[in-house]
């Protein structure tokens, strides 16, 4: 995904001035990281990082986020009302792919199917995300904790009523 994103930046630079922060994360192989830095390390306005202590702040500052479709990441993107291009994993399970498809189908994010991941598609999805005025955050209820509290309270009250 990172390599495709960096290749898409070359295409995108012809249309838009873009600055980026690329976070490799802890699971990238050292050799692979070196290859990517050797090939793309001199791209203008691209900052590379192995680890970011505050990804949430990076999301908040971004115009568009390109990311996998993990549950926590998607919740953070929704809570910050961020436009995003999701590139879900499809292995070892389909969880991210299903989540990304559903959110894209409802207009929350752009999605790239695993078999469609290429620089041109990535560039096109980034441009489409930038043209999106809102991700419809108001349609997504992220206040689950108060709802859970209310339901537990209701269940407890039912139990108390049955005992009396």
Chimera marker file (.cmm) of the C-alpha trace (Angstrom):
<marker_set name="trace">
<marker id="1" x="0.000" y="0.000" z="0.000" r="1" g="1" b="0" radius="0.5"/>
<marker id="2" x="2.775" y="2.459" z="0.879" r="1" g="1" b="0" radius="0.5"/>
<marker id="3" x="4.616" y="1.849" z="-2.387" r="1" g="1" b="0" radius="0.5"/>
<marker id="4" x="1.419" y="2.377" z="-4.388" r="1" g="1" b="0" radius="0.5"/>
<marker id="5" x="0.676" y="5.555" z="-2.443" r="1" g="1" b="0" radius="0.5"/>
<marker id="6" x="4.159" y="6.935" z="-3.114" r="1" g="1" b="0" radius="0.5"/>
<marker id="7" x="3.849" y="6.092" z="-6.806" r="1" g="1" b="0" radius="0.5"/>
<marker id="8" x="0.469" y="7.852" z="-6.869" r="1" g="1" b="0" radius="0.5"/>
<marker id="9" x="2.084" y="10.990" z="-5.402" r="1" g="1" b="0" radius="0.5"/>
<marker id="10" x="4.208" y="11.270" z="-8.521" r="1" g="1" b="0" radius="0.5"/>
<marker id="11" x="1.036" y="11.238" z="-10.634" r="1" g="1" b="0" radius="0.5"/>
<marker id="12" x="-0.792" y="13.528" z="-8.231" r="1" g="1" b="0" radius="0.5"/>
<marker id="13" x="1.968" y="16.160" z="-8.203" r="1" g="1" b="0" radius="0.5"/>
<marker id="14" x="1.062" y="17.022" z="-11.797" r="1" g="1" b="0" radius="0.5"/>
<marker id="15" x="-2.443" y="18.056" z="-10.626" r="1" g="1" b="0" radius="0.5"/>
<marker id="16" x="-2.088" y="19.230" z="-7.034" r="1" g="1" b="0" radius="0.5"/>
<marker id="17" x="0.631" y="20.387" z="-4.693" r="1" g="1" b="0" radius="0.5"/>
<marker id="18" x="0.663" y="17.700" z="-2.022" r="1" g="1" b="0" radius="0.5"/>
<marker id="19" x="2.557" y="17.279" z="1.198" r="1" g="1" b="0" radius="0.5"/>
<marker id="20" x="2.454" y="13.947" z="2.984" r="1" g="1" b="0" radius="0.5"/>
<marker id="21" x="3.501" y="12.112" z="6.078" r="1" g="1" b="0" radius="0.5"/>
<marker id="22" x="4.112" y="8.411" z="5.562" r="1" g="1" b="0" radius="0.5"/>
<marker id="23" x="4.171" y="6.301" z="8.707" r="1" g="1" b="0" radius="0.5"/>
<marker id="24" x="5.746" y="2.914" z="8.061" r="1" g="1" b="0" radius="0.5"/>
<marker id="25" x="4.550" y="1.306" z="11.261" r="1" g="1" b="0" radius="0.5"/>
<marker id="26" x="6.135" y="-1.497" z="13.249" r="1" g="1" b="0" radius="0.5"/>
<marker id="27" x="5.462" y="-4.389" z="10.885" r="1" g="1" b="0" radius="0.5"/>
<marker id="28" x="7.416" y="-3.250" z="7.842" r="1" g="1" b="0" radius="0.5"/>
<marker id="29" x="10.553" y="-5.267" z="7.164" r="1" g="1" b="0" radius="0.5"/>
<marker id="30" x="13.761" y="-3.264" z="7.561" r="1" g="1" b="0" radius="0.5"/>
<marker id="31" x="14.897" y="-4.183" z="4.037" r="1" g="1" b="0" radius="0.5"/>
<marker id="32" x="11.573" y="-3.148" z="2.529" r="1" g="1" b="0" radius="0.5"/>
<marker id="33" x="11.670" y="0.158" z="4.406" r="1" g="1" b="0" radius="0.5"/>
<marker id="34" x="15.168" y="0.775" z="3.014" r="1" g="1" b="0" radius="0.5"/>
<marker id="35" x="14.041" y="0.012" z="-0.548" r="1" g="1" b="0" radius="0.5"/>
<marker id="36" x="11.145" y="2.468" z="-0.272" r="1" g="1" b="0" radius="0.5"/>
<marker id="37" x="13.342" y="5.197" z="1.203" r="1" g="1" b="0" radius="0.5"/>
<marker id="38" x="15.957" y="4.677" z="-1.488" r="1" g="1" b="0" radius="0.5"/>
<marker id="39" x="13.371" y="4.873" z="-4.241" r="1" g="1" b="0" radius="0.5"/>
<marker id="40" x="11.081" y="7.604" z="-2.843" r="1" g="1" b="0" radius="0.5"/>
<marker id="41" x="13.073" y="9.286" z="-0.089" r="1" g="1" b="0" radius="0.5"/>
<marker id="42" x="13.752" y="12.392" z="-2.146" r="1" g="1" b="0" radius="0.5"/>
<marker id="43" x="10.131" y="13.093" z="-3.084" r="1" g="1" b="0" radius="0.5"/>
<marker id="44" x="9.408" y="16.731" z="-2.292" r="1" g="1" b="0" radius="0.5"/>
<marker id="45" x="7.155" y="17.489" z="0.675" r="1" g="1" b="0" radius="0.5"/>
<marker id="46" x="7.077" y="13.892" z="1.913" r="1" g="1" b="0" radius="0.5"/>
<marker id="47" x="8.041" y="13.171" z="5.506" r="1" g="1" b="0" radius="0.5"/>
<marker id="48" x="8.799" y="9.579" z="6.475" r="1" g="1" b="0" radius="0.5"/>
<marker id="49" x="8.374" y="8.231" z="9.986" r="1" g="1" b="0" radius="0.5"/>
<marker id="50" x="8.781" y="4.775" z="11.502" r="1" g="1" b="0" radius="0.5"/>
<marker id="51" x="6.418" y="5.485" z="14.354" r="1" g="1" b="0" radius="0.5"/>
<marker id="52" x="4.063" y="8.293" z="15.296" r="1" g="1" b="0" radius="0.5"/>
<marker id="53" x="3.113" y="8.809" z="18.916" r="1" g="1" b="0" radius="0.5"/>
<marker id="54" x="-0.039" y="10.707" z="18.005" r="1" g="1" b="0" radius="0.5"/>
<marker id="55" x="-1.641" y="9.328" z="14.857" r="1" g="1" b="0" radius="0.5"/>
<marker id="56" x="-4.900" y="10.922" z="15.932" r="1" g="1" b="0" radius="0.5"/>
<marker id="57" x="-3.342" y="14.367" z="15.569" r="1" g="1" b="0" radius="0.5"/>
<marker id="58" x="-1.996" y="13.458" z="12.128" r="1" g="1" b="0" radius="0.5"/>
<marker id="59" x="-5.510" y="12.420" z="11.119" r="1" g="1" b="0" radius="0.5"/>
<marker id="60" x="-6.940" y="15.646" z="12.500" r="1" g="1" b="0" radius="0.5"/>
<marker id="61" x="-4.430" y="17.750" z="10.543" r="1" g="1" b="0" radius="0.5"/>
<marker id="62" x="-4.849" y="15.881" z="7.244" r="1" g="1" b="0" radius="0.5"/>
<marker id="63" x="-7.076" y="16.848" z="4.342" r="1" g="1" b="0" radius="0.5"/>
<marker id="64" x="-7.269" y="13.193" z="3.283" r="1" g="1" b="0" radius="0.5"/>
<marker id="65" x="-5.996" y="10.084" z="5.052" r="1" g="1" b="0" radius="0.5"/>
<marker id="66" x="-4.912" y="6.979" z="3.152" r="1" g="1" b="0" radius="0.5"/>
<marker id="67" x="-5.119" y="4.004" z="5.460" r="1" g="1" b="0" radius="0.5"/>
<marker id="68" x="-6.065" y="0.417" z="5.951" r="1" g="1" b="0" radius="0.5"/>
<marker id="69" x="-9.556" y="-0.128" z="7.330" r="1" g="1" b="0" radius="0.5"/>
<marker id="70" x="-8.960" y="-1.310" z="10.879" r="1" g="1" b="0" radius="0.5"/>
<marker id="71" x="-11.778" y="-0.733" z="13.350" r="1" g="1" b="0" radius="0.5"/>
<marker id="72" x="-9.943" y="1.780" z="15.550" r="1" g="1" b="0" radius="0.5"/>
<marker id="73" x="-8.606" y="3.755" z="12.598" r="1" g="1" b="0" radius="0.5"/>
<marker id="74" x="-12.022" y="3.988" z="10.969" r="1" g="1" b="0" radius="0.5"/>
<marker id="75" x="-13.594" y="5.151" z="14.247" r="1" g="1" b="0" radius="0.5"/>
<marker id="76" x="-10.924" y="7.843" z="14.609" r="1" g="1" b="0" radius="0.5"/>
<marker id="77" x="-11.456" y="9.000" z="11.025" r="1" g="1" b="0" radius="0.5"/>
<marker id="78" x="-15.206" y="9.194" z="11.581" r="1" g="1" b="0" radius="0.5"/>
<marker id="79" x="-14.844" y="11.025" z="14.889" r="1" g="1" b="0" radius="0.5"/>
<marker id="80" x="-12.589" y="13.620" z="13.236" r="1" g="1" b="0" radius="0.5"/>
<marker id="81" x="-14.926" y="13.863" z="10.217" r="1" g="1" b="0" radius="0.5"/>
<marker id="82" x="-11.996" y="13.047" z="7.919" r="1" g="1" b="0" radius="0.5"/>
<marker id="83" x="-12.081" y="12.249" z="4.267" r="1" g="1" b="0" radius="0.5"/>
<marker id="84" x="-10.172" y="9.057" z="3.586" r="1" g="1" b="0" radius="0.5"/>
<marker id="85" x="-9.177" y="6.461" z="1.057" r="1" g="1" b="0" radius="0.5"/>
<marker id="86" x="-9.377" y="3.023" z="2.634" r="1" g="1" b="0" radius="0.5"/>
<marker id="87" x="-7.135" y="0.236" z="1.385" r="1" g="1" b="0" radius="0.5"/>
<marker id="88" x="-8.394" y="-2.758" z="3.351" r="1" g="1" b="0" radius="0.5"/>
<marker id="89" x="-6.613" y="-6.004" z="4.019" r="1" g="1" b="0" radius="0.5"/>
<marker id="90" x="-8.452" y="-9.012" z="2.680" r="1" g="1" b="0" radius="0.5"/>
<marker id="91" x="-6.331" y="-11.612" z="4.473" r="1" g="1" b="0" radius="0.5"/>
<marker id="92" x="-6.191" y="-13.393" z="6.833" r="1" g="1" b="0" radius="0.5"/>
<marker id="93" x="-9.854" y="-12.370" z="7.348" r="1" g="1" b="0" radius="0.5"/>
<marker id="94" x="-12.304" y="-10.239" z="5.378" r="1" g="1" b="0" radius="0.5"/>
<marker id="95" x="-13.224" y="-7.899" z="8.268" r="1" g="1" b="0" radius="0.5"/>
<marker id="96" x="-11.457" y="-4.803" z="6.878" r="1" g="1" b="0" radius="0.5"/>
<marker id="97" x="-12.681" y="-5.414" z="3.345" r="1" g="1" b="0" radius="0.5"/>
<marker id="98" x="-16.306" y="-5.751" z="4.451" r="1" g="1" b="0" radius="0.5"/>
<marker id="99" x="-16.033" y="-2.598" z="6.604" r="1" g="1" b="0" radius="0.5"/>
<marker id="100" x="-14.432" y="-0.565" z="3.806" r="1" g="1" b="0" radius="0.5"/>
<marker id="101" x="-17.001" y="-1.675" z="1.236" r="1" g="1" b="0" radius="0.5"/>
<marker id="102" x="-19.952" y="-0.838" z="3.474" r="1" g="1" b="0" radius="0.5"/>
<marker id="103" x="-18.583" y="2.572" z="4.431" r="1" g="1" b="0" radius="0.5"/>
<marker id="104" x="-17.801" y="3.396" z="0.800" r="1" g="1" b="0" radius="0.5"/>
<marker id="105" x="-21.249" y="2.218" z="-0.311" r="1" g="1" b="0" radius="0.5"/>
<marker id="106" x="-22.790" y="4.637" z="2.191" r="1" g="1" b="0" radius="0.5"/>
<marker id="107" x="-20.604" y="7.516" z="1.033" r="1" g="1" b="0" radius="0.5"/>
<marker id="108" x="-18.378" y="7.843" z="4.088" r="1" g="1" b="0" radius="0.5"/>
<marker id="109" x="-15.022" y="7.051" z="2.446" r="1" g="1" b="0" radius="0.5"/>
<marker id="110" x="-13.381" y="6.074" z="-0.806" r="1" g="1" b="0" radius="0.5"/>
<marker id="111" x="-12.395" y="2.401" z="-1.030" r="1" g="1" b="0" radius="0.5"/>
<marker id="112" x="-9.835" y="0.585" z="-3.149" r="1" g="1" b="0" radius="0.5"/>
<marker id="113" x="-10.500" y="-3.099" z="-3.686" r="1" g="1" b="0" radius="0.5"/>
<marker id="114" x="-7.390" y="-5.268" z="-3.257" r="1" g="1" b="0" radius="0.5"/>
<marker id="115" x="-7.366" y="-6.275" z="-6.927" r="1" g="1" b="0" radius="0.5"/>
<marker id="116" x="-7.675" y="-2.606" z="-8.009" r="1" g="1" b="0" radius="0.5"/>
<marker id="117" x="-4.714" y="-1.289" z="-6.025" r="1" g="1" b="0" radius="0.5"/>
<marker id="118" x="-2.493" y="0.624" z="-8.438" r="1" g="1" b="0" radius="0.5"/>
<marker id="119" x="-1.054" y="4.162" z="-8.579" r="1" g="1" b="0" radius="0.5"/>
<marker id="120" x="-3.658" y="5.540" z="-10.999" r="1" g="1" b="0" radius="0.5"/>
<marker id="121" x="-6.608" y="4.243" z="-8.976" r="1" g="1" b="0" radius="0.5"/>
<marker id="122" x="-5.009" y="5.546" z="-5.785" r="1" g="1" b="0" radius="0.5"/>
<marker id="123" x="-4.531" y="8.990" z="-7.347" r="1" g="1" b="0" radius="0.5"/>
<marker id="124" x="-8.109" y="9.026" z="-8.638" r="1" g="1" b="0" radius="0.5"/>
<marker id="125" x="-9.517" y="8.033" z="-5.231" r="1" g="1" b="0" radius="0.5"/>
<marker id="126" x="-7.447" y="10.704" z="-3.453" r="1" g="1" b="0" radius="0.5"/>
<marker id="127" x="-8.723" y="13.358" z="-5.871" r="1" g="1" b="0" radius="0.5"/>
<marker id="128" x="-12.294" y="12.090" z="-5.397" r="1" g="1" b="0" radius="0.5"/>
<marker id="129" x="-11.876" y="12.246" z="-1.612" r="1" g="1" b="0" radius="0.5"/>
<marker id="130" x="-10.555" y="15.814" z="-1.840" r="1" g="1" b="0" radius="0.5"/>
<marker id="131" x="-13.633" y="16.796" z="-3.852" r="1" g="1" b="0" radius="0.5"/>
<marker id="132" x="-15.960" y="15.344" z="-1.208" r="1" g="1" b="0" radius="0.5"/>
<marker id="133" x="-17.381" y="18.142" z="0.910" r="1" g="1" b="0" radius="0.5"/>
<marker id="134" x="-18.362" y="16.043" z="3.917" r="1" g="1" b="0" radius="0.5"/>
<marker id="135" x="-18.198" y="12.441" z="5.016" r="1" g="1" b="0" radius="0.5"/>
<marker id="136" x="-21.747" y="12.555" z="6.445" r="1" g="1" b="0" radius="0.5"/>
<marker id="137" x="-20.459" y="12.157" z="10.011" r="1" g="1" b="0" radius="0.5"/>
<marker id="138" x="-23.832" y="13.331" z="11.274" r="1" g="1" b="0" radius="0.5"/>
<marker id="139" x="-25.352" y="10.087" z="9.983" r="1" g="1" b="0" radius="0.5"/>
<marker id="140" x="-23.077" y="7.889" z="12.103" r="1" g="1" b="0" radius="0.5"/>
<marker id="141" x="-23.795" y="7.547" z="15.813" r="1" g="1" b="0" radius="0.5"/>
<marker id="142" x="-20.469" y="7.118" z="17.608" r="1" g="1" b="0" radius="0.5"/>
<marker id="143" x="-21.896" y="7.543" z="21.097" r="1" g="1" b="0" radius="0.5"/>
<marker id="144" x="-22.053" y="3.867" z="21.960" r="1" g="1" b="0" radius="0.5"/>
<marker id="145" x="-21.064" y="4.154" z="25.613" r="1" g="1" b="0" radius="0.5"/>
<marker id="146" x="-24.139" y="6.135" z="26.731" r="1" g="1" b="0" radius="0.5"/>
<marker id="147" x="-26.297" y="3.658" z="24.817" r="1" g="1" b="0" radius="0.5"/>
<marker id="148" x="-24.627" y="0.713" z="26.551" r="1" g="1" b="0" radius="0.5"/>
<marker id="149" x="-25.107" y="2.388" z="29.942" r="1" g="1" b="0" radius="0.5"/>
<marker id="150" x="-28.802" y="2.921" z="29.206" r="1" g="1" b="0" radius="0.5"/>
<marker id="151" x="-29.330" y="-0.665" z="28.094" r="1" g="1" b="0" radius="0.5"/>
<marker id="152" x="-27.517" y="-2.116" z="31.123" r="1" g="1" b="0" radius="0.5"/>
<marker id="153" x="-29.548" y="0.131" z="33.415" r="1" g="1" b="0" radius="0.5"/>
<marker id="154" x="-32.727" y="-1.117" z="31.705" r="1" g="1" b="0" radius="0.5"/>
<marker id="155" x="-31.682" y="-4.746" z="32.118" r="1" g="1" b="0" radius="0.5"/>
<marker id="156" x="-30.856" y="-4.187" z="35.774" r="1" g="1" b="0" radius="0.5"/>
<marker id="157" x="-34.235" y="-2.542" z="36.380" r="1" g="1" b="0" radius="0.5"/>
<marker id="158" x="-35.985" y="-5.537" z="34.753" r="1" g="1" b="0" radius="0.5"/>
<marker id="159" x="-34.112" y="-7.913" z="37.091" r="1" g="1" b="0" radius="0.5"/>
<marker id="160" x="-35.008" y="-5.792" z="40.143" r="1" g="1" b="0" radius="0.5"/>
<marker id="161" x="-38.682" y="-5.714" z="39.150" r="1" g="1" b="0" radius="0.5"/>
<marker id="162" x="-38.749" y="-9.499" z="38.679" r="1" g="1" b="0" radius="0.5"/>
<marker id="163" x="-37.237" y="-10.092" z="42.149" r="1" g="1" b="0" radius="0.5"/>
<marker id="164" x="-39.753" y="-7.843" z="43.934" r="1" g="1" b="0" radius="0.5"/>
<link id1="1" id2="2" r="1" g="1" b="0" radius="0.2"/>
<link id1="2" id2="3" r="1" g="1" b="0" radius="0.2"/>
<link id1="3" id2="4" r="1" g="1" b="0" radius="0.2"/>
<link id1="4" id2="5" r="1" g="1" b="0" radius="0.2"/>
<link id1="5" id2="6" r="1" g="1" b="0" radius="0.2"/>
<link id1="6" id2="7" r="1" g="1" b="0" radius="0.2"/>
<link id1="7" id2="8" r="1" g="1" b="0" radius="0.2"/>
<link id1="8" id2="9" r="1" g="1" b="0" radius="0.2"/>
<link id1="9" id2="10" r="1" g="1" b="0" radius="0.2"/>
<link id1="10" id2="11" r="1" g="1" b="0" radius="0.2"/>
<link id1="11" id2="12" r="1" g="1" b="0" radius="0.2"/>
<link id1="12" id2="13" r="1" g="1" b="0" radius="0.2"/>
<link id1="13" id2="14" r="1" g="1" b="0" radius="0.2"/>
<link id1="14" id2="15" r="1" g="1" b="0" radius="0.2"/>
<link id1="15" id2="16" r="1" g="1" b="0" radius="0.2"/>
<link id1="16" id2="17" r="1" g="1" b="0" radius="0.2"/>
<link id1="17" id2="18" r="1" g="1" b="0" radius="0.2"/>
<link id1="18" id2="19" r="1" g="1" b="0" radius="0.2"/>
<link id1="19" id2="20" r="1" g="1" b="0" radius="0.2"/>
<link id1="20" id2="21" r="1" g="1" b="0" radius="0.2"/>
<link id1="21" id2="22" r="1" g="1" b="0" radius="0.2"/>
<link id1="22" id2="23" r="1" g="1" b="0" radius="0.2"/>
<link id1="23" id2="24" r="1" g="1" b="0" radius="0.2"/>
<link id1="24" id2="25" r="1" g="1" b="0" radius="0.2"/>
<link id1="25" id2="26" r="1" g="1" b="0" radius="0.2"/>
<link id1="26" id2="27" r="1" g="1" b="0" radius="0.2"/>
<link id1="27" id2="28" r="1" g="1" b="0" radius="0.2"/>
<link id1="28" id2="29" r="1" g="1" b="0" radius="0.2"/>
<link id1="29" id2="30" r="1" g="1" b="0" radius="0.2"/>
<link id1="30" id2="31" r="1" g="1" b="0" radius="0.2"/>
<link id1="31" id2="32" r="1" g="1" b="0" radius="0.2"/>
<link id1="32" id2="33" r="1" g="1" b="0" radius="0.2"/>
<link id1="33" id2="34" r="1" g="1" b="0" radius="0.2"/>
<link id1="34" id2="35" r="1" g="1" b="0" radius="0.2"/>
<link id1="35" id2="36" r="1" g="1" b="0" radius="0.2"/>
<link id1="36" id2="37" r="1" g="1" b="0" radius="0.2"/>
<link id1="37" id2="38" r="1" g="1" b="0" radius="0.2"/>
<link id1="38" id2="39" r="1" g="1" b="0" radius="0.2"/>
<link id1="39" id2="40" r="1" g="1" b="0" radius="0.2"/>
<link id1="40" id2="41" r="1" g="1" b="0" radius="0.2"/>
<link id1="41" id2="42" r="1" g="1" b="0" radius="0.2"/>
<link id1="42" id2="43" r="1" g="1" b="0" radius="0.2"/>
<link id1="43" id2="44" r="1" g="1" b="0" radius="0.2"/>
<link id1="44" id2="45" r="1" g="1" b="0" radius="0.2"/>
<link id1="45" id2="46" r="1" g="1" b="0" radius="0.2"/>
<link id1="46" id2="47" r="1" g="1" b="0" radius="0.2"/>
<link id1="47" id2="48" r="1" g="1" b="0" radius="0.2"/>
<link id1="48" id2="49" r="1" g="1" b="0" radius="0.2"/>
<link id1="49" id2="50" r="1" g="1" b="0" radius="0.2"/>
<link id1="50" id2="51" r="1" g="1" b="0" radius="0.2"/>
<link id1="51" id2="52" r="1" g="1" b="0" radius="0.2"/>
<link id1="52" id2="53" r="1" g="1" b="0" radius="0.2"/>
<link id1="53" id2="54" r="1" g="1" b="0" radius="0.2"/>
<link id1="54" id2="55" r="1" g="1" b="0" radius="0.2"/>
<link id1="55" id2="56" r="1" g="1" b="0" radius="0.2"/>
<link id1="56" id2="57" r="1" g="1" b="0" radius="0.2"/>
<link id1="57" id2="58" r="1" g="1" b="0" radius="0.2"/>
<link id1="58" id2="59" r="1" g="1" b="0" radius="0.2"/>
<link id1="59" id2="60" r="1" g="1" b="0" radius="0.2"/>
<link id1="60" id2="61" r="1" g="1" b="0" radius="0.2"/>
<link id1="61" id2="62" r="1" g="1" b="0" radius="0.2"/>
<link id1="62" id2="63" r="1" g="1" b="0" radius="0.2"/>
<link id1="63" id2="64" r="1" g="1" b="0" radius="0.2"/>
<link id1="64" id2="65" r="1" g="1" b="0" radius="0.2"/>
<link id1="65" id2="66" r="1" g="1" b="0" radius="0.2"/>
<link id1="66" id2="67" r="1" g="1" b="0" radius="0.2"/>
<link id1="67" id2="68" r="1" g="1" b="0" radius="0.2"/>
<link id1="68" id2="69" r="1" g="1" b="0" radius="0.2"/>
<link id1="69" id2="70" r="1" g="1" b="0" radius="0.2"/>
<link id1="70" id2="71" r="1" g="1" b="0" radius="0.2"/>
<link id1="71" id2="72" r="1" g="1" b="0" radius="0.2"/>
<link id1="72" id2="73" r="1" g="1" b="0" radius="0.2"/>
<link id1="73" id2="74" r="1" g="1" b="0" radius="0.2"/>
<link id1="74" id2="75" r="1" g="1" b="0" radius="0.2"/>
<link id1="75" id2="76" r="1" g="1" b="0" radius="0.2"/>
<link id1="76" id2="77" r="1" g="1" b="0" radius="0.2"/>
<link id1="77" id2="78" r="1" g="1" b="0" radius="0.2"/>
<link id1="78" id2="79" r="1" g="1" b="0" radius="0.2"/>
<link id1="79" id2="80" r="1" g="1" b="0" radius="0.2"/>
<link id1="80" id2="81" r="1" g="1" b="0" radius="0.2"/>
<link id1="81" id2="82" r="1" g="1" b="0" radius="0.2"/>
<link id1="82" id2="83" r="1" g="1" b="0" radius="0.2"/>
<link id1="83" id2="84" r="1" g="1" b="0" radius="0.2"/>
<link id1="84" id2="85" r="1" g="1" b="0" radius="0.2"/>
<link id1="85" id2="86" r="1" g="1" b="0" radius="0.2"/>
<link id1="86" id2="87" r="1" g="1" b="0" radius="0.2"/>
<link id1="87" id2="88" r="1" g="1" b="0" radius="0.2"/>
<link id1="88" id2="89" r="1" g="1" b="0" radius="0.2"/>
<link id1="89" id2="90" r="1" g="1" b="0" radius="0.2"/>
<link id1="90" id2="91" r="1" g="1" b="0" radius="0.2"/>
<link id1="91" id2="92" r="1" g="1" b="0" radius="0.2"/>
<link id1="92" id2="93" r="1" g="1" b="0" radius="0.2"/>
<link id1="93" id2="94" r="1" g="1" b="0" radius="0.2"/>
<link id1="94" id2="95" r="1" g="1" b="0" radius="0.2"/>
<link id1="95" id2="96" r="1" g="1" b="0" radius="0.2"/>
<link id1="96" id2="97" r="1" g="1" b="0" radius="0.2"/>
<link id1="97" id2="98" r="1" g="1" b="0" radius="0.2"/>
<link id1="98" id2="99" r="1" g="1" b="0" radius="0.2"/>
<link id1="99" id2="100" r="1" g="1" b="0" radius="0.2"/>
<link id1="100" id2="101" r="1" g="1" b="0" radius="0.2"/>
<link id1="101" id2="102" r="1" g="1" b="0" radius="0.2"/>
<link id1="102" id2="103" r="1" g="1" b="0" radius="0.2"/>
<link id1="103" id2="104" r="1" g="1" b="0" radius="0.2"/>
<link id1="104" id2="105" r="1" g="1" b="0" radius="0.2"/>
<link id1="105" id2="106" r="1" g="1" b="0" radius="0.2"/>
<link id1="106" id2="107" r="1" g="1" b="0" radius="0.2"/>
<link id1="107" id2="108" r="1" g="1" b="0" radius="0.2"/>
<link id1="108" id2="109" r="1" g="1" b="0" radius="0.2"/>
<link id1="109" id2="110" r="1" g="1" b="0" radius="0.2"/>
<link id1="110" id2="111" r="1" g="1" b="0" radius="0.2"/>
<link id1="111" id2="112" r="1" g="1" b="0" radius="0.2"/>
<link id1="112" id2="113" r="1" g="1" b="0" radius="0.2"/>
<link id1="113" id2="114" r="1" g="1" b="0" radius="0.2"/>
<link id1="114" id2="115" r="1" g="1" b="0" radius="0.2"/>
<link id1="115" id2="116" r="1" g="1" b="0" radius="0.2"/>
<link id1="116" id2="117" r="1" g="1" b="0" radius="0.2"/>
<link id1="117" id2="118" r="1" g="1" b="0" radius="0.2"/>
<link id1="118" id2="119" r="1" g="1" b="0" radius="0.2"/>
<link id1="119" id2="120" r="1" g="1" b="0" radius="0.2"/>
<link id1="120" id2="121" r="1" g="1" b="0" radius="0.2"/>
<link id1="121" id2="122" r="1" g="1" b="0" radius="0.2"/>
<link id1="122" id2="123" r="1" g="1" b="0" radius="0.2"/>
<link id1="123" id2="124" r="1" g="1" b="0" radius="0.2"/>
<link id1="124" id2="125" r="1" g="1" b="0" radius="0.2"/>
<link id1="125" id2="126" r="1" g="1" b="0" radius="0.2"/>
<link id1="126" id2="127" r="1" g="1" b="0" radius="0.2"/>
<link id1="127" id2="128" r="1" g="1" b="0" radius="0.2"/>
<link id1="128" id2="129" r="1" g="1" b="0" radius="0.2"/>
<link id1="129" id2="130" r="1" g="1" b="0" radius="0.2"/>
<link id1="130" id2="131" r="1" g="1" b="0" radius="0.2"/>
<link id1="131" id2="132" r="1" g="1" b="0" radius="0.2"/>
<link id1="132" id2="133" r="1" g="1" b="0" radius="0.2"/>
<link id1="133" id2="134" r="1" g="1" b="0" radius="0.2"/>
<link id1="134" id2="135" r="1" g="1" b="0" radius="0.2"/>
<link id1="135" id2="136" r="1" g="1" b="0" radius="0.2"/>
<link id1="136" id2="137" r="1" g="1" b="0" radius="0.2"/>
<link id1="137" id2="138" r="1" g="1" b="0" radius="0.2"/>
<link id1="138" id2="139" r="1" g="1" b="0" radius="0.2"/>
<link id1="139" id2="140" r="1" g="1" b="0" radius="0.2"/>
<link id1="140" id2="141" r="1" g="1" b="0" radius="0.2"/>
<link id1="141" id2="142" r="1" g="1" b="0" radius="0.2"/>
<link id1="142" id2="143" r="1" g="1" b="0" radius="0.2"/>
<link id1="143" id2="144" r="1" g="1" b="0" radius="0.2"/>
<link id1="144" id2="145" r="1" g="1" b="0" radius="0.2"/>
<link id1="145" id2="146" r="1" g="1" b="0" radius="0.2"/>
<link id1="146" id2="147" r="1" g="1" b="0" radius="0.2"/>
<link id1="147" id2="148" r="1" g="1" b="0" radius="0.2"/>
<link id1="148" id2="149" r="1" g="1" b="0" radius="0.2"/>
<link id1="149" id2="150" r="1" g="1" b="0" radius="0.2"/>
<link id1="150" id2="151" r="1" g="1" b="0" radius="0.2"/>
<link id1="151" id2="152" r="1" g="1" b="0" radius="0.2"/>
<link id1="152" id2="153" r="1" g="1" b="0" radius="0.2"/>
<link id1="153" id2="154" r="1" g="1" b="0" radius="0.2"/>
<link id1="154" id2="155" r="1" g="1" b="0" radius="0.2"/>
<link id1="155" id2="156" r="1" g="1" b="0" radius="0.2"/>
<link id1="156" id2="157" r="1" g="1" b="0" radius="0.2"/>
<link id1="157" id2="158" r="1" g="1" b="0" radius="0.2"/>
<link id1="158" id2="159" r="1" g="1" b="0" radius="0.2"/>
<link id1="159" id2="160" r="1" g="1" b="0" radius="0.2"/>
<link id1="160" id2="161" r="1" g="1" b="0" radius="0.2"/>
<link id1="161" id2="162" r="1" g="1" b="0" radius="0.2"/>
<link id1="162" id2="163" r="1" g="1" b="0" radius="0.2"/>
<link id1="163" id2="164" r="1" g="1" b="0" radius="0.2"/>
</marker_set>
